[in-house]
Amino acid sequence: MKPIDHATLAEGAVRLNPPLVVHVVRQFLPNRGGLEDVVYNLARQSMRHGYRARVVTLNSLFTDREKLLPESETIDGIEVVRIPWRGSSRYPLAPSVVSHIRDADIVHVHAIDFFFDFLAMTRSLHGKTMIATTHGGFFHTRRFAAIKKVWFRTLTRFSASRYQAIVGCSRSDVETFSTIAPHRTMLIENGADTEKFAGASSPEPRKRVVTIGRFSVNKRLERLVDVMAELCRRDPAWHLDIIGVPSDLSLSDLESLIADRGLSGHVMPHIGLANDEIRRLLGRASIFASASDYEGFGLVAIEAMSAGLVPVLEGNAAYRALAERHRDIRISDFADIDGCVGAIEGAHAALFDDNDLRARLTKAAADYSWGSVVQRYLAAYASSIG
């Protein structure tokens, strides 16, 4: 009699009932941003490796709380469940999340917010294996800095102790969270979809700048617009496209900012564009600029590099870390208007002097593709389940 092949039977059982990862995140598609892109790509990539994926998120966007989104739908094979919430967008309360993780093999919480704390405090009830990705924590601005530090050292420290792993998506996050969870914190830098905008920038150097991201206070769009005002004063051929979605700043706020500086013909905001529309705008540009004073990882800068855009970036911790690895990134202080104007003009001139610059940027961005990043997450999942 042929012996039973237990390994084959176990492998077949896994294929029949693949493990379910439930991603818990406050905002997801149709909202667009770095956090949403990470969750979407991680879910999609893990499904290709035999996992099932569900996203549990809030049932309305912070920018339009009154418009309720569908309670459930499937987006590119990802099961999406949306739940009611109340309170502030900074700490939205949504306790019904517990009812949607009952069949999870792993609960993956994204960002340090209500979900992170609540699922930690209720772990004795739901008993799920959990990991969390920091996505910058809650130190995106200096507002309430003293309160944030106390919260971090008390409630966040306790919550972190209930997770199998705390994944820092940048070296600065790992340094921060290692102070409260030294044996649980690991580094897995975010992946980037380096294909969607690959090589999209203008083949010929152009005096056109783009920036991409939420219209939020920490992006400091007013500083970028001030720099553009000086650029356009020196040479009216310069233009800026601001691509994103409203957040702390509304579209009318941004339009007023532009009009006050007399830049209505030179600075154009674009809201809620699809990737193919963004790609068309990138095709007219040569420079990517960001005056942001805080980034969890700098994902958008990598996507800009994949397009062949020359990045001119504020010297926050995430951008400095990128610049240390990639010499073609230019760091500038956007409070120093003349210095920043010089950096942008220098980036434009470099495209004439260095024929390999665009190709070098695109190649450098490929190192951050999701193919390698997802393997590290799958290893963390397997270790947590084990």
Secondary structure, 3 states (H helix, E strand, C coil): CCCCCHHHHHHHHHHHCCCEEEEECCCCCCCCCHHHHHHHHHHHHHHHCCCEEEEEEECCECCECCCCCCCEEEECCEEEEEECCECCCCCCECHHHHHHCCCCCEEEEECCCHHHHHHHHCHHHHCCCEEEECCCCCCCCCCCHHHHHHHHHHHHHHHHCCCCEEEECCHHHHHHHCCCCCCCEEECCCCECCCCCCCCCCCCCCCEEEEECCECHHHCHHHHHHHHHHHHHHCCCCEEEEEECECCCCHHHHHHHHHHCCCCCCEEEEECCCHHHHHHHHCCCCEEEECCCCCCCCHHHHHHHHCCCEEEECCCHHHHHHHHHCCCCEECCCCCHHHHHHHHHHHHHHHHHCCCHHHHHHHHHHHHEHHHHHHHHHHHHHHHHC
